[in-house]
Amino acid sequence: MLAKIKRLLRALDPQYPTPSLEEDEQIIREGKVIFSINFYGGGRVGRMRLTNRRFQWYEVSKVSWPFKRIIGEARLADIESVDKGTLVDFVFGGTRLRLRLRDGRDKRLIEGDGKLDEWIEAVRSRISA
């Protein structure tokens, strides 16, 4: 019961703050990602990273409680294309890194370091390899 309470409070998260890498997996690029911004200047932020096998994103703030921590990934083989998104994405939150997955879904992330074009080129070069 105590272990469950600690997990609920995010006091015991084995992957906090970074998800683990697979054997022989190497980080190619890592940077800041913004998941949401509120009117008071705060929001939910994290890191995104490109490895030789996956594209990962994860929240680094413990302040997200009581909400579930944001964490996700897409295998490079599952990414069909990457771009800056659409005009609708820009109007509702700024320029975004949009990953179009082979199953038809999109994942949109706001790149927080001002290096969106570099990220797009890095992901494109990895998915074409």
N, C-alpha and C positions, 0 to 999 in steps of 0.2 A: 504494500500500500504506500509506504514512504517513497519507494522508487518511482511509483507512478506520479505522485505529487511533485517530486523533483523534476521529472520529465515535463509535466504540465507547466511548471514554472520556468522551464528552459535552463534550470540550474545544472542539469546533467544531460548535455547534448554531445554525444561522442564525436560529431562532425563539426562542432563549433570551434573556430569560425570558418574553417575551410573544409570542403568535402575532400575525401581521400582520392588519391590517384591510383589507377590500376598499375599492375606490374609493367615495367618498361614504358610507361606513359610519361611524356615530357611536356612541360609548359612551354608554349611558343609565345604567347602574349597574354598579359594580364592588365586589367584596368578597372576604373570605377564605373558603376552602373547605378542609375537612379530608377527606383521602382515607382515611387509616388512622391509628390511634392504637395505640401499644404500651404495655406495662405500665411502662415506665421513663419515661413522660412525653413521649417523642418520637413521631415519626410522620411521615407524608408529608402536607404541606400545600401549598396553592397559592392561586390566585386564580380567581374566576369572574366573568364579566362578561356583561352583557346589552347587546346593541347593537340598532340598528334593524332588523337582519336575522337575527342569530344569538344563541344562548346558548352561551358558550364556557367551558371549564374547563381549567386547565393547572397543572402542578406548578412551583413556583419554586425548589425546593431542588436543588442539584447533588449532594447526598449520595445520591441515589437509585441511583447506579451501584453495582452492575452491572445493576440492573433498568432497564427501559425507562422513560423519563419519561412521566408521565401527562399526556395532552393529548387533548381531544376537543371536539366541538361538535355542536349541533343547530340546524338552520334553524328559524326561528319558524314557518314554514308546516308543518313536520313535527311540531310539538308539538301534541298534542290537548288535554291538560289539565295542570295543575300543582296539587300539594297537599302535605300534610305526610307522606304515606305511611300505612302501616298500623301496627297494634299490634306486629306482628312486627319492623318496622323500628325501632320505638322500643326494644323489648327488646334487640335486637342492635345497638346503636350510637347510640341517641338519636334525637331528632326530625330528620327529613331532608327536604330539598327533593326531591320526586319529580316528575320530568318523564315523563309518559306520552306516548309517541310514536305516531304514526298507524300505524306498522307493527306495533304490539302490544308493543314492548319498553318497558322502564322504565329510566330513569337516575336513580340516587339519589345525592345529594350532601349532606354534612353542612355546613350553613352555620355559619361560625365567628365571626361578629360579633354574634350574638344578635338578628338582624333578619330572622328567617325569614318572619314575616308580611308584612313590607315587600317581600321578594323575591317572595313568591307573588303579591301584588297587582301588582307591576311586570310580572312575566311574563304574568299573566292579561290585563292591559291591553294588552300588546303583541301577544299572539296573537289577541285579539278584534278588533284594529284591521285 
